[in-house]
Amino acid sequence: MAVHREAVTKLEASEWDAYVTSSLIDAYAKCGSLADSSKVFSSNTGQLRNVVSWNVLILGFAENGDARRALRLFHRMRREGCRPNASTNVAVLKACSNSIPSTAGKKFFHEMPSRYGIVPEVEHFHCVVDLLSRANQRVQGMTKRWNFEANEVTWTTIAGTRGVESRSGDATLVTKQEWAS
């Protein structure tokens, strides 16, 4: 709150830019103060409300466990004419991973290229690995099928979301399938 108060007293309204706005939204969200994050977002319109400010708000709700609100914000963003980007899709996939049935997240992932014009990048794949692991679904074969190279983050994601037996089983199956010569 002190940073926000300082910014408000030092800067004229005309000096506020999308970066200050987005930084405040992000800071409040990271502190778990989603009400304040939403207030800052809602008080800004026009050019201050851009894809970055939408993304940090959606991600804030996703990372604080309110997937439904994150997805409602995503749909509102689109209705208001703001075009999603790759970071938006990471935020939506994280929301799906937290509490939505895995089928919704998988559907969203598969629609990214055709519906949103976004080719999945490594961050998107890691979100899907997290989504599948949390839903206790196997991730074997996904790296080959999606032309995605598993790395340390992939394995850490599997290890962090699964029990020891499932984790070792998935790692063994994926390793055998992906790197067998």
MDTraj code that builds the backbone (N, CA, C; nanometers):
import mdtraj as md
import numpy as np

residues = "MET ALA VAL HIS ARG GLU ALA VAL THR LYS LEU GLU ALA SER GLU TRP ASP ALA TYR VAL THR SER SER LEU ILE ASP ALA TYR ALA LYS CYS GLY SER LEU ALA ASP SER SER LYS VAL PHE SER SER ASN THR GLY GLN LEU ARG ASN VAL VAL SER TRP ASN VAL LEU ILE LEU GLY PHE ALA GLU ASN GLY ASP ALA ARG ARG ALA LEU ARG LEU PHE HIS ARG MET ARG ARG GLU GLY CYS ARG PRO ASN ALA SER THR ASN VAL ALA VAL LEU LYS ALA CYS SER ASN SER ILE PRO SER THR ALA GLY LYS LYS PHE PHE HIS GLU MET PRO SER ARG TYR GLY ILE VAL PRO GLU VAL GLU HIS PHE HIS CYS VAL VAL ASP LEU LEU SER ARG ALA ASN GLN ARG VAL GLN GLY MET THR LYS ARG TRP ASN PHE GLU ALA ASN GLU VAL THR TRP THR THR ILE ALA GLY THR ARG GLY VAL GLU SER ARG SER GLY ASP ALA THR LEU VAL THR LYS GLN GLU TRP ALA SER".split()
xyz = np.array([
    [0.0825, -0.1189, 0.0000],
    [0.0000, 0.0000, 0.0000],
    [0.0870, 0.1254, 0.0000],
    [0.2020, 0.1202, 0.0668],
    [0.2897, 0.2368, 0.0719],
    [0.3420, 0.2728, -0.0673],
    [0.3738, 0.1728, -0.1475],
    [0.4228, 0.1980, -0.2830],
    [0.3128, 0.2641, -0.3654],
    [0.1917, 0.2144, -0.3508],
    [0.0785, 0.2704, -0.4235],
    [0.0557, 0.4152, -0.3809],
    [0.0567, 0.4398, -0.2516],
    [0.0368, 0.5752, -0.1989],
    [0.1459, 0.6688, -0.2519],
    [0.2692, 0.6214, -0.2526],
    [0.3820, 0.7002, -0.3040],
    [0.3627, 0.7326, -0.4522],
    [0.3225, 0.6330, -0.5281],
    [0.3006, 0.6540, -0.6713],
    [0.1882, 0.7536, -0.6954],
    [0.0822, 0.7434, -0.6171],
    [-0.0321, 0.8330, -0.6335],
    [0.0053, 0.9765, -0.5982],
    [0.0841, 0.9960, -0.4924],
    [0.1178, 1.1324, -0.4507],
    [0.2265, 1.1944, -0.5379],
    [0.3168, 1.1149, -0.5917],
    [0.4281, 1.1686, -0.6699],
    [0.3956, 1.1891, -0.8176],
    [0.3073, 1.1074, -0.8687],
    [0.2780, 1.1136, -1.0114],
    [0.1427, 1.1780, -1.0355],
    [0.1376, 1.2640, -1.1328],
    [0.0101, 1.3177, -1.1799],
    [-0.0602, 1.2055, -1.2564],
    [-0.1901, 1.2141, -1.2646],
    [-0.2661, 1.1111, -1.3363],
    [-0.2156, 1.0942, -1.4785],
    [-0.1747, 1.2025, -1.5429],
    [-0.1278, 1.1949, -1.6801],
    [0.0071, 1.1233, -1.6916],
    [0.0811, 1.1121, -1.5806],
    [0.2112, 1.0457, -1.5832],
    [0.2003, 0.8944, -1.5619],
    [0.0835, 0.8509, -1.5180],
    [0.0645, 0.7075, -1.5000],
    [0.0720, 0.6433, -1.6361],
    [0.1353, 0.5315, -1.6418],
    [0.1372, 0.4588, -1.7673],
    [0.1000, 0.3137, -1.7412],
    [0.0917, 0.2395, -1.8463],
    [0.0510, 0.0998, -1.8355],
    [0.1478, 0.0192, -1.7492],
    [0.2765, 0.0579, -1.7486],
    [0.3747, -0.0165, -1.6691],
    [0.3522, 0.0030, -1.5198],
    [0.3258, 0.1266, -1.4788],
    [0.2987, 0.1533, -1.3369],
    [0.1717, 0.0804, -1.2955],
    [0.0683, 0.0925, -1.3776],
    [-0.0588, 0.0269, -1.3485],
    [-0.0406, -0.1238, -1.3366],
    [0.0232, -0.1847, -1.4351],
    [0.0429, -0.3297, -1.4347],
    [0.1298, -0.3740, -1.3173],
    [0.2298, -0.2940, -1.2836],
    [0.3171, -0.3278, -1.1704],
    [0.2405, -0.3260, -1.0395],
    [0.1516, -0.2298, -1.0227],
    [0.0697, -0.2244, -0.9005],
    [-0.0279, -0.3422, -0.8938],
    [-0.0910, -0.3728, -1.0063],
    [-0.1832, -0.4876, -1.0106],
    [-0.1074, -0.6146, -0.9727],
    [0.0114, -0.6314, -1.0291],
    [0.0935, -0.7495, -1.0026],
    [0.1395, -0.7549, -0.8566],
    [0.1826, -0.6419, -0.8038],
    [0.2308, -0.6389, -0.6647],
    [0.1197, -0.6773, -0.5679],
    [0.0019, -0.6213, -0.5864],
    [-0.1101, -0.6567, -0.4987],
    [-0.1459, -0.8046, -0.5121],
    [-0.1473, -0.8545, -0.6343],
    [-0.1809, -0.9955, -0.6553],
    [-0.0782, -1.0867, -0.5887],
    [0.0496, -1.0514, -0.6008],
    [0.1549, -1.1337, -0.5401],
    [0.1472, -1.1336, -0.3881],
    [0.0907, -1.0274, -0.3331],
    [0.0709, -1.0212, -0.1875],
    [-0.0604, -1.0870, -0.1457],
    [-0.1360, -1.1351, -0.2425],
    [-0.2637, -1.1999, -0.2123],
    [-0.3797, -1.1038, -0.1967],
    [-0.3565, -0.9773, -0.2254],
    [-0.4615, -0.8762, -0.2110],
    [-0.5314, -0.8555, -0.3456],
    [-0.6128, -0.9526, -0.3809],
    [-0.6786, -0.9488, -0.5108],
    [-0.7834, -0.8383, -0.5195],
    [-0.8412, -0.8011, -0.4074],
    [-0.9381, -0.6903, -0.4078],
    [-0.8678, -0.5603, -0.4481],
    [-0.7499, -0.5344, -0.3902],
    [-0.6757, -0.4132, -0.4265],
    [-0.6252, -0.4210, -0.5703],
    [-0.5821, -0.5391, -0.6098],
    [-0.5364, -0.5594, -0.7464],
    [-0.6497, -0.5270, -0.8441],
    [-0.7677, -0.5748, -0.8139],
    [-0.8849, -0.5495, -0.8989],
    [-0.9240, -0.4023, -0.8995],
    [-0.9097, -0.3364, -0.7840],
    [-0.9426, -0.1927, -0.7766],
    [-0.8526, -0.1108, -0.8677],
    [-0.7227, -0.1389, -0.8626],
    [-0.6289, -0.0665, -0.9488],
    [-0.6645, -0.0910, -1.0950],
    [-0.6926, -0.2158, -1.1284],
    [-0.7287, -0.2496, -1.2658],
    [-0.8570, -0.1770, -1.3075],
    [-0.9575, -0.1815, -1.2234],
    [-1.0878, -0.1222, -1.2560],
    [-1.0824, 0.0296, -1.2661],
    [-0.9910, 0.0909, -1.1925],
    [-0.9838, 0.2372, -1.1941],
    [-0.9140, 0.2908, -1.3192],
    [-0.8583, 0.2030, -1.3971],
    [-0.7873, 0.2439, -1.5185],
    [-0.8631, 0.1988, -1.6422],
    [-0.8723, 0.2875, -1.7368],
    [-0.9410, 0.2559, -1.8617],
    [-0.8545, 0.3005, -1.9786],
    [-0.9058, 0.2821, -2.0950],
    [-0.8349, 0.3277, -2.2145],
    [-0.7030, 0.2571, -2.2344],
    [-0.5989, 0.3354, -2.2653],
    [-0.4682, 0.2785, -2.2972],
    [-0.4000, 0.2152, -2.1764],
    [-0.4419, 0.2535, -2.0552],
    [-0.3808, 0.1930, -1.9376],
    [-0.4286, 0.0496, -1.9171],
    [-0.5394, 0.0148, -1.9768],
    [-0.5912, -0.1214, -1.9669],
    [-0.5550, -0.1923, -2.0963],
    [-0.4397, -0.2571, -2.0938],
    [-0.3916, -0.3258, -2.2128],
    [-0.3729, -0.4743, -2.1833],
    [-0.3173, -0.5473, -2.2783],
    [-0.3013, -0.6909, -2.2617],
    [-0.2145, -0.7245, -2.1408],
    [-0.1168, -0.6397, -2.1095],
    [-0.0292, -0.6662, -1.9945],
    [-0.1078, -0.6558, -1.8634],
    [-0.1881, -0.5523, -1.8493],
    [-0.2652, -0.5381, -1.7249],
    [-0.3689, -0.6501, -1.7118],
    [-0.4314, -0.6869, -1.8222],
    [-0.5235, -0.8016, -1.8184],
    [-0.4477, -0.9281, -1.7755],
    [-0.3308, -0.9510, -1.8349],
    [-0.2538, -1.0716, -1.8048],
    [-0.2160, -1.0807, -1.6581],
    [-0.1663, -0.9711, -1.6010],
    [-0.1235, -0.9797, -1.4610],
    [-0.2428, -1.0011, -1.3690],
    [-0.3578, -0.9455, -1.4029],
    [-0.4764, -0.9679, -1.3199],
    [-0.5247, -1.1124, -1.3322],
    [-0.5330, -1.1633, -1.4540],
    [-0.5753, -1.3024, -1.4744],
    [-0.4787, -1.3978, -1.4040],
    [-0.3489, -1.3752, -1.4219],
    [-0.2484, -1.4604, -1.3582],
    [-0.2553, -1.4499, -1.2059],
    [-0.2808, -1.3304, -1.1564],
    [-0.2940, -1.3128, -1.0118],
    [-0.4044, -1.3994, -0.9538],
    [-0.5199, -1.4003, -1.0183],
    [-0.6295, -1.4851, -0.9714],
    [-0.5953, -1.6320, -0.9879],
    [-0.5321, -1.6685, -1.0996],
    [-0.4944, -1.8080, -1.1225],
    [-0.3967, -1.8567, -1.0159],
    [-0.2942, -1.7776, -0.9874],
    [-0.1918, -1.8197, -0.8909],
    [-0.2401, -1.8139, -0.7468],
    [-0.3469, -1.7406, -0.7220],
    [-0.4047, -1.7363, -0.5876],
    [-0.5211, -1.8336, -0.5730],
    [-0.5375, -1.9223, -0.6707],
    [-0.6335, -2.0313, -0.6594],
    [-0.7765, -1.9999, -0.6997],
    [-0.8018, -1.8845, -0.7588],
    [-0.9377, -1.8517, -0.8015],
    [-0.9476, -1.8664, -0.9537],
    [-0.9492, -1.9917, -0.9965],
    [-0.9488, -2.0223, -1.1397],
    [-1.0735, -1.9717, -1.2085],
    [-1.1861, -1.9836, -1.1452],
    [-1.3114, -1.9405, -1.2084],
    [-1.3095, -1.7903, -1.2377],
    [-1.2624, -1.7137, -1.1425],
    [-1.2544, -1.5685, -1.1636],
    [-1.1527, -1.5358, -1.2734],
    [-1.0406, -1.6076, -1.2746],
    [-0.9394, -1.5860, -1.3788],
    [-0.9996, -1.6112, -1.5165],
    [-1.0766, -1.7180, -1.5298],
    [-1.1356, -1.7506, -1.6593],
    [-1.2458, -1.6519, -1.6970],
    [-1.3211, -1.6053, -1.5984],
    [-1.4215, -1.5014, -1.6275],
    [-1.3541, -1.3743, -1.6779],
    [-1.2408, -1.3380, -1.6167],
    [-1.1661, -1.2206, -1.6620],
    [-1.1143, -1.2395, -1.8044],
    [-1.0681, -1.3594, -1.8343],
    [-1.0211, -1.3880, -1.9699],
    [-1.1333, -1.3661, -2.0717],
    [-1.2520, -1.4183, -2.0421],
    [-1.3647, -1.4012, -2.1342],
    [-1.4069, -1.2547, -2.1442],
    [-1.4006, -1.1832, -2.0332],
    [-1.4319, -1.0397, -2.0336],
    [-1.3298, -0.9633, -2.1183],
    [-1.2045, -1.0000, -2.1039],
    [-1.0971, -0.9375, -2.1819],
    [-1.1274, -0.9486, -2.3310],
    [-1.1655, -1.0665, -2.3730],
    [-1.1961, -1.0887, -2.5141],
    [-1.3200, -1.0106, -2.5569],
    [-1.4233, -1.0079, -2.4711],
    [-1.5448, -0.9315, -2.5037],
    [-1.5158, -0.7832, -2.5200],
    [-1.4199, -0.7339, -2.4398],
    [-1.3849, -0.5919, -2.4468],
    [-1.2876, -0.5603, -2.5601],
    [-1.2544, -0.6623, -2.6397],
    [-1.1746, -0.6389, -2.7595],
    [-1.0242, -0.6432, -2.7416],
    [-0.9766, -0.6889, -2.6286],
    [-0.8321, -0.7004, -2.6073],
    [-0.7882, -0.8391, -2.6549],
    [-0.6943, -0.8422, -2.7462],
    [-0.6487, -0.9678, -2.8060],
    [-0.5494, -1.0391, -2.7133],
    [-0.5776, -1.1661, -2.6795],
    [-0.4859, -1.2423, -2.5942],
    [-0.3528, -1.2672, -2.6643],
    [-0.2469, -1.2805, -2.5848],
    [-0.1164, -1.3156, -2.6394],
    [-0.0669, -1.4434, -2.5718],
    [0.0558, -1.4815, -2.5974],
    [0.1108, -1.6057, -2.5417],
    [0.1093, -1.6045, -2.3886],
    [0.1366, -1.4890, -2.3279],
    [0.1351, -1.4788, -2.1811],
    [-0.0058, -1.4952, -2.1259],
    [-0.1043, -1.4461, -2.1975],
    [-0.2435, -1.4646, -2.1559],
    [-0.2750, -1.6131, -2.1499],
    [-0.2309, -1.6857, -2.2512],
    [-0.2608, -1.8282, -2.2564],
    [-0.1894, -1.9059, -2.1468],
    [-0.0716, -1.8630, -2.1062],
    [-0.0047, -1.9249, -1.9911],
    [-0.0904, -1.9040, -1.8662],
    [-0.1401, -1.7824, -1.8476],
    [-0.2229, -1.7521, -1.7301],
    [-0.3500, -1.8367, -1.7297],
    [-0.4127, -1.8513, -1.8456],
    [-0.5356, -1.9313, -1.8545],
    [-0.5049, -2.0787, -1.8270],
    [-0.3970, -2.1303, -1.8820],
    [-0.3602, -2.2695, -1.8567],
    [-0.3279, -2.2930, -1.7089],
    [-0.2647, -2.1950, -1.6441],
    [-0.2375, -2.2073, -1.5001],
    [-0.3683, -2.2101, -1.4219],
    [-0.4634, -2.1291, -1.4649],
    [-0.5944, -2.1302, -1.3992],
    [-0.6596, -2.2674, -1.4163],
    [-0.6545, -2.3204, -1.5361],
    [-0.7125, -2.4519, -1.5633],
    [-0.6451, -2.5593, -1.4794],
    [-0.5167, -2.5461, -1.4595],
    [-0.4404, -2.6440, -1.3830],
    [-0.4798, -2.6446, -1.2361],
    [-0.5243, -2.5312, -1.1852],
    [-0.5520, -2.5202, -1.0424],
    [-0.6826, -2.5821, -0.9974],
    [-0.7886, -2.5768, -1.0777],
    [-0.9125, -2.6342, -1.0257],
    [-1.0163, -2.6713, -1.1293],
    [-0.9872, -2.6534, -1.2513],
    [-1.0829, -2.6847, -1.3568],
    [-1.0565, -2.8284, -1.4032],
    [-1.1579, -2.9025, -1.4457],
    [-1.1311, -3.0367, -1.4985],
    [-1.0276, -3.0305, -1.6112],
    [-0.9417, -3.1303, -1.6155],
    [-0.8305, -3.1276, -1.7109],
    [-0.8775, -3.1212, -1.8557],
    [-0.9982, -3.1677, -1.8839],
    [-1.0467, -3.1648, -2.0220],
    [-1.0580, -3.0211, -2.0731],
    [-1.0981, -2.9280, -1.9876],
    [-1.1099, -2.7874, -2.0289],
    [-0.9727, -2.7297, -2.0635],
    [-0.8731, -2.7594, -1.9818],
    [-0.7378, -2.7108, -2.0077],
    [-0.6779, -2.7710, -2.1331],
    [-0.6990, -2.9005, -2.1524],
    [-0.6485, -2.9655, -2.2728],
    [-0.7165, -2.9087, -2.3971],
    [-0.8461, -2.8863, -2.3892],
    [-0.9192, -2.8290, -2.5030],
    [-0.8654, -2.6893, -2.5357],
    [-0.8462, -2.6076, -2.4317],
    [-0.7939, -2.4726, -2.4521],
    [-0.6562, -2.4791, -2.5185],
    [-0.5707, -2.5677, -2.4693],
    [-0.4359, -2.5825, -2.5246],
    [-0.4415, -2.6187, -2.6733],
    [-0.5252, -2.7148, -2.7079],
    [-0.5333, -2.7591, -2.8470],
    [-0.5948, -2.6532, -2.9385],
    [-0.6760, -2.5626, -2.8824],
    [-0.7387, -2.4562, -2.9622],
    [-0.6495, -2.3332, -2.9789],
    [-0.5408, -2.3262, -2.9045],
    [-0.4567, -2.2060, -2.9091],
    [-0.4160, -2.1655, -3.0508],
    [-0.3632, -2.2560, -3.1330],
    [-0.3213, -2.2124, -3.2672],
    [-0.4383, -2.1689, -3.3559],
    [-0.5449, -2.2479, -3.3573],
    [-0.6544, -2.2173, -3.4488],
    [-0.7439, -2.1039, -3.4004],
    [-0.7717, -2.1008, -3.2733],
    [-0.8662, -2.0006, -3.2209],
    [-0.8004, -1.8679, -3.1853],
    [-0.6757, -1.8742, -3.1340],
    [-0.6095, -1.7522, -3.0874],
    [-0.4858, -1.7156, -3.1677],
    [-0.4480, -1.8013, -3.2631],
    [-0.3314, -1.7736, -3.3456],
    [-0.2003, -1.7804, -3.2698],
    [-0.1969, -1.8602, -3.1639],
    [-0.0766, -1.8684, -3.0800],
    [-0.0211, -2.0103, -3.0850],
    [0.1015, -2.0213, -3.1303],
    [0.1705, -2.1500, -3.1341],
    [0.2249, -2.1771, -2.9942],
    [0.1942, -2.2935, -2.9372],
    [0.2419, -2.3233, -2.8017],
    [0.3942, -2.3163, -2.7902],
    [0.4382, -2.2559, -2.6811],
    [0.5796, -2.2455, -2.6487],
    [0.6073, -2.3315, -2.5261],
    [0.7305, -2.3365, -2.4841],
    [0.7699, -2.4241, -2.3740],
    [0.6892, -2.3969, -2.2462],
    [0.6575, -2.2711, -2.2173],
    [0.5799, -2.2386, -2.0966],
    [0.4407, -2.3000, -2.1023],
    [0.3827, -2.3039, -2.2218],
    [0.2505, -2.3634, -2.2376],
    [0.2570, -2.5143, -2.2129],
    [0.3611, -2.5779, -2.2662],
    [0.3769, -2.7213, -2.2452],
    [0.3935, -2.7533, -2.0968],
    [0.4691, -2.6709, -2.0257],
    [0.4873, -2.6963, -1.8830],
    [0.3560, -2.6811, -1.8074],
    [0.2732, -2.5882, -1.8483],
    [0.1408, -2.5745, -1.7864],
    [0.0571, -2.6995, -1.8100],
    [0.0671, -2.7561, -1.9308],
    [-0.0092, -2.8772, -1.9614],
    [0.0465, -2.9966, -1.8843],
    [0.1774, -3.0052, -1.8703],
    [0.2368, -3.1113, -1.7883],
    [0.1835, -3.0995, -1.6460],
    [0.1797, -2.9777, -1.5925],
    [0.1262, -2.9546, -1.4583],
    [-0.0209, -2.9946, -1.4515],
    [-0.0979, -2.9536, -1.5490],
    [-0.2406, -2.9850, -1.5554],
    [-0.2633, -3.1355, -1.5548],
    [-0.1933, -3.2074, -1.6409],
    [-0.2097, -3.3521, -1.6506],
    [-0.1618, -3.4215, -1.5234],
    [-0.0504, -3.3757, -1.4696],
    [0.0029, -3.4368, -1.3481],
    [-0.0922, -3.4184, -1.2306],
    [-0.1483, -3.2988, -1.2166],
    [-0.2434, -3.2736, -1.1076],
    [-0.3701, -3.3571, -1.1222],
    [-0.4069, -3.3848, -1.2465],
    [-0.5258, -3.4660, -1.2726],
    [-0.4925, -3.6152, -1.2684],
    [-0.3685, -3.6457, -1.2306],
    [-0.3198, -3.7828, -1.2211],
    [-0.3311, -3.8560, -1.3547],
    [-0.3042, -3.7832, -1.4620],
    [-0.3049, -3.8420, -1.5953],
    [-0.1612, -3.8543, -1.6443],
    [-0.1352, -3.9564, -1.7191],
    [-0.0011, -3.9796, -1.7705],
    [0.0384, -3.8720, -1.8716],
    [0.1659, -3.8363, -1.8659],
    [0.2195, -3.7401, -1.9616],
    [0.3091, -3.8086, -2.0641],
    [0.3131, -3.9414, -2.0583],
    [0.4007, -4.0125, -2.1497],
    [0.3639, -3.9848, -2.2947],
    [0.4639, -3.9694, -2.3756],
    [0.4443, -3.9497, -2.5181],
    [0.4155, -3.8061, -2.5593],
    [0.3881, -3.7193, -2.4644],
    [0.3485, -3.5840, -2.5034],
    [0.4619, -3.5059, -2.5677],
    [0.5852, -3.5286, -2.5241],
    [0.6935, -3.4500, -2.5806],
    [0.7172, -3.4868, -2.7266],
    [0.7027, -3.6144, -2.7584],
    [0.7196, -3.6581, -2.8968],
    [0.6019, -3.6102, -2.9831],
    [0.4826, -3.6266, -2.9304],
    [0.3613, -3.5916, -3.0044],
    [0.3559, -3.4419, -3.0333],
    [0.4042, -3.3590, -2.9413],
    [0.3945, -3.2140, -2.9571],
    [0.5266, -3.1512, -3.0003],
    [0.6260, -3.2331, -3.0321],
    [0.7564, -3.1811, -3.0729],
    [0.8106, -3.0832, -2.9680],
    [0.8115, -3.1303, -2.8467],
    [0.8514, -3.0500, -2.7313],
    [0.9583, -3.1270, -2.6562],
    [1.0700, -3.0626, -2.6290],
    [1.1793, -3.1295, -2.5600],
    [1.1690, -3.1071, -2.4096],
    [1.1526, -3.2163, -2.3365],
    [1.1442, -3.2087, -2.1905],
    [1.2771, -3.1598, -2.1347],
    [1.2685, -3.0786, -2.0290],
    [1.3892, -3.0289, -1.9634],
    [1.3718, -3.0383, -1.8122],
    [1.4580, -2.9733, -1.7376],
    [1.4533, -2.9811, -1.5918],
    [1.3199, -2.9319, -1.5357],
    [1.2646, -2.8291, -1.5963],
    [1.1363, -2.7753, -1.5483],
    [1.0257, -2.8788, -1.5680],
    [1.0298, -2.9496, -1.6793],
    [0.9306, -3.0537, -1.7053],
    [0.9341, -3.1581, -1.5952],
    [1.0531, -3.2068, -1.5650],
    [1.0667, -3.3122, -1.4634],
    [1.0334, -3.2589, -1.3248],
    [1.0712, -3.1359, -1.2953],
    [1.0388, -3.0760, -1.1659],
    [0.8873, -3.0612, -1.1516],
    [0.8208, -3.0254, -1.2589],
    [0.6753, -3.0127, -1.2561],
    [0.6105, -3.1465, -1.2259],
    [0.6551, -3.2500, -1.2943],
    [0.6000, -3.3840, -1.2682],
    [0.6285, -3.4242, -1.1238],
    [0.7511, -3.4039, -1.0806],
    [0.7896, -3.4432, -0.9453],
    [0.7136, -3.3651, -0.8386],
    [0.6854, -3.2401, -0.8649],
    [0.6186, -3.1561, -0.7655],
    [0.4704, -3.1794, -0.7521],
    [0.4087, -3.2435, -0.8497],
    [0.2641, -3.2589, -0.8461],
    [0.2179, -3.4018, -0.8277],
    [0.3093, -3.4968, -0.8308],
    [0.2712, -3.6371, -0.8230],
    [0.3327, -3.7047, -0.7023],
    [0.2741, -3.8143, -0.6622],
    [0.3304, -3.8962, -0.5559],
    [0.4540, -3.9677, -0.6054],
    [0.5314, -4.0221, -0.5140],
    [0.6580, -4.0858, -0.5502],
    [0.6376, -4.1988, -0.6506],
    [0.5378, -4.2860, -0.6284],
    [0.5179, -4.3983, -0.7208],
    [0.4789, -4.3492, -0.8594],
    [0.3826, -4.2564, -0.8676],
    [0.3400, -4.2046, -0.9979],
    [0.4528, -4.1297, -1.0639],
    [0.5238, -4.0520, -0.9841],
    [0.6321, -3.9704, -1.0383],
    [0.7377, -4.0591, -1.1021],
    [0.7817, -4.1611, -1.0311],
    [0.8858, -4.2462, -1.0869],
    [0.8327, -4.3245, -1.2057],
    [0.7065, -4.3648, -1.2018],
    [0.6466, -4.4358, -1.3142],
    [0.6399, -4.3488, -1.4376],
    [0.5953, -4.2255, -1.4209],
    [0.5888, -4.1343, -1.5345],
    [0.7276, -4.1058, -1.5897],
    [0.8219, -4.0801, -1.5020],
    [0.9573, -4.0482, -1.5477],
    [1.0152, -4.1649, -1.6256],
    [0.9936, -4.2865, -1.5755],
    [1.0452, -4.4042, -1.6448],
    [0.9777, -4.4217, -1.7795],
    [0.8443, -4.4102, -1.7828],
    [0.7723, -4.4275, -1.9089],
    [0.8079, -4.3205, -2.0107],
    [0.8125, -4.1968, -1.9672],
    [0.8451, -4.0896, -2.0598],
    [0.9879, -4.1054, -2.1096],
    [1.0795, -4.1352, -2.0200],
    [1.2182, -4.1505, -2.0585],
    [1.2353, -4.2643, -2.1587],
    [1.1713, -4.3786, -2.1325],
    [1.1825, -4.4915, -2.2251],
    [1.1281, -4.4552, -2.3621],
    [1.0150, -4.3892, -2.3654],
    [0.9521, -4.3581, -2.4925],
    [1.0251, -4.2477, -2.5668],
    [1.0698, -4.1456, -2.4957],
    [1.1261, -4.0283, -2.5601],
    [1.2711, -4.0470, -2.6032],
    [1.3491, -4.1145, -2.5209],
    [1.4922, -4.1168, -2.5468],
    [1.5475, -4.2563, -2.5791],
    [1.4572, -4.3479, -2.6065],
    [1.5049, -4.4823, -2.6435],
    [1.5699, -4.4754, -2.7816],
    [1.6815, -4.5399, -2.7930],
    [1.7494, -4.5357, -2.9244],
    [1.7287, -4.6635, -2.9999],
])
top = md.Topology()
chain = top.add_chain()
for i, resn in enumerate(residues, 1):
    res = top.add_residue(resn, chain, resSeq=i)
    for name in ("N", "CA", "C"):
        top.add_atom(name, md.element.get_by_symbol(name[0]), res)
traj = md.Trajectory(xyz[None], top)
